[in-house]
Every structure is written in structure tokens, then in C-alpha cells.
Amino acid sequence: MLKIFTGDDRVRAGQEITKLLGEDYEIIEGADLTPGDLPSIFKGTSLFATTRNILIHDLSAGKPAFEQLPNYLDTPHNIIIQELKLDKRSATYKQIKDKVDIKEFKLPENPNFRLVFDIYKTAKTDGKKAVILLDKIKPDEDPIMFFGLLASQALKDYGARQGIKEKKSLKALAKLDQELKSSPIDPWLLIESFLLRLSKI
């Protein structure tokens, strides 16, 4: 059995891997492999079993080894190759796509994704409006993850224009980070306070 799992939902992929390979399987990092390593993995047997259960992470990261994969499709072992993303334009993919079971495990799209970034942009000019937007997504979001998105937006702004306001915004975010880690106050209240202050920085 040879299967390829792709996608960013590692939890669902992990459940399927356990279902197919059991709890006890070999894990191999594909980025470290060379073409010379493949015969022992795909064809070699162990001292304890003729059939091996193997999970290979990101084989396509080691391009020379990945290009040899079509030569090992008849492996006698139970092998799952787990890739975060598979290049469907590659010659190797085109060679194997009709011969190997390829399954995608994709996280559902976050409907709030665009709105999360709009909140920071809005807060720079209108803190109250940003808090109203925040109220719409709070039930579905984690405050610490949301803080990470705020920080990424602030860093992006600073990269584009290294002005006084951008520097002050980063300092205010650093302070918010400390508060989120140490304060007993509800994280969302701390974030709302930051959004209200941002336009006045």
C-alpha cells in the first residue's frame, strides 16, 4: 500500500494515518533522503517483519529523492507520504497521480479571515468601529491567535513604512503581549482597549 496525504489539516490526516498504519510505525523525514536511501525504505525488510508500516514526512522537499518515487510504486510495505503541499505541475506528480491514492486533508476556510485584517486597518483611524467589527468575530476566534494576526499586520505596516506611528504601534503591541501573558483581565477586553487606543497613537 502506498498513499499520499496532502493538506494543512494535520489532525484529520493523523487520525487516518493511525487508522491505516496502527499506533506503531516508522517515521522518516523525507527532506533528509537521497535517491540512494529509497531502496531500503521501499523494498527492504526488517529483522522483525516482512511488511513495514512507514510514514514519510515531506518527501517532495528532497527533490532528487521525490523524482525517483515512480520507481517504487509497487512497494510491498504500507507507506504513507505526508506532504503539506504537493506541486501538481511537477513531472513526478503527473507520473504518479493516476497510480497512487492521493488524499487531501484541508482545513475549512475561515469565514472571518478577511475581517480579521480589516479590524486592524480600521482601528488605525476609528477604534470604536474596529471594536464593533471585533464583536462579530469574537465567538469564533481565539484571542491569542487574533493577537498574532494583529502583530503580523503591524509588522507588515512597519516593513512598508517605518514611520513614528508604525513604531509606536509595535511598542503598544509589545505591551499588549505582556498584558495578555500576565494580566488576569479578560484577553478580549485587553485587545479592545488596544484597538481603541491605536487611532490616537
N, C-alpha and C positions, 0 to 999 in steps of 0.2 A: 504494500500500500504506500503510495506517495501522494501527498496532498499539499497544497499551498494555501495558507491563510493570509489574507491581507486586511489592512484597515486599522483604524485607531481605537476600536473598541476591544481593548486587550482583555477585559473581564469576560465578555462572552466568548472570545476566542479561547481564552484559558479554560473555560468550562468545557468547550468542545474538545480541546486537546486532552484533558483529563478523561473525558468520556471515551476517546479513541485509543489513547496510549496508556491509560491507567494512572496510578499515582507514582509509579517508579519508572522513570525514563531518563535517557541520557540527554543532556543539554549541551549543544555545541554552538559557539559563536561563529557565524558564517563569515564575518568580516576578516577573521584571522586565517581563513582557509586558503590553501593554494590548490591548483588542479591536482597536484600530487597527493593531496590528503583524501581526495574523493573516493578512490577505490576501496580504501579500508573502511570508510564510513558506509558507502552504499552497497558494497559487495562483501566486505569482511565479516566474519563471525566472531563471537566472543567465546571464551572458555566455558561459559555457563549456559549459553543458549544459542541456537542456530538462527533464531529470529530476534532481532533487536528492536526496541522502541526508542526512537530518536526524535528530538525536537531541535531544529536548526534555526537560530535567530538570524535574520537579515543576510541571507546568502548573497543577495544581489549587491551588497556593499563590497564584497570581494569580487569584482567584475570578472577576472580571469577564471575563477572557480565557477561562478554562476554560468558563464558561457559554455562550460562543459556539462551542465545539467542534462541536456538532451541525451547524453550517452549513458545515463544512469536511471532512466525511467522504469526499467524492469527490475529494480531493486527487490530482493526478497524480504526486506525489512519493512517495518511500519515507521515511516518517516513523514513528519510534518515540517514544512518550511514556513516559518512565520516572518512575513515582511510587513513593515509599516506601510510601504507604498511600493507598488510594482510598476515599472515603466512598460506600458503596453505598446510602446513604439519600438522597443528593443527587438533585435533579431531573435534572441533567446526566447522571449515571451511568445513571439509569433510561431516559433517551432514547437513549443510545449502546450499552448493554450487549448488545443483540441485533444491532447493526450493525457492531461493531468487535471484532476479535480481542483479547481481554484475557487475558493470561497471568500467573499468579502464580509468583514465584520465592521460596519461603520457606525460611529456614534450618531444619534439623531441630531439634526441641525438645531441649534439653539435659536428659538424664535426671537430672543432678546438681543442677539449678537450685535445688530446694528445700533439698537437703542442704547446699549451699554456705552458705546463710543460717543454717541450723541450727548449723553449726560455730561461728560467731562467738557466737551466743546461748549455746551450751553452754560455750564457753571462758570466759565471764564467771563461771561457777560451778565448772566442772570441766575444767581444762586437759588432763588425761590422756585423758579421754573424747573431747574435741574432736580430739586428735591421732589417736585410733583412727578417728574418723569421717573425718578428713582422708586417712588411708591408703587408704580405699575409693575416693576420687575422684582421687587424685594421678595415676594413669596416664592419665586422660582430660582433665586440666586443665593450663593454663599457670600457673606460679606468679605471674607478674606480673599476669595477668588476675585471678587469685584474690585477690591483694593489693588490687586495685582494688575488688573486691566487699567485702572486709573494711572498707576505708576508707569505702565507701558506707554500710555498716551502722553504723559508728561515728558517722558524721556524722548519720545518721538518729536514732540514740540521743541524740546531743547536742542535736539540734533539739527532741526531745521532752522532755528533762530535762537542763538544763545544770548538772549536779552535779559534785562533785570527781572522782568515779570516771570520768565521761564525759570530763572534761578530760584526766585522766591517760591515758586510753585513746587519745585523739587524739595526745597527745605521744609515747606509745610507738609509735604507728603512723608518726608522722613520722620517728622514729628508725629504725624498720624500713625505711621507704622509702629512707633514706640508705644503710643497710646493703645493701639489695638492689641499689642502683646502684653501690656501691663495693667491697663485700666479695667476696673470691674464694670464700667459703664457699657451698656449695650453697643456692640460694634456698629450697628446701623446708625445710632444716634451720633457716634463719633464721625462717621462718614458724612452724614447730613450736615453736621457742623462745619466740616471741611468744605463741602460744596457751597455752603452759604458764605464762607469767608473768601473763597477763591476769586470772586469778581473784584474784591476790594484789595487784593494783594498788589 
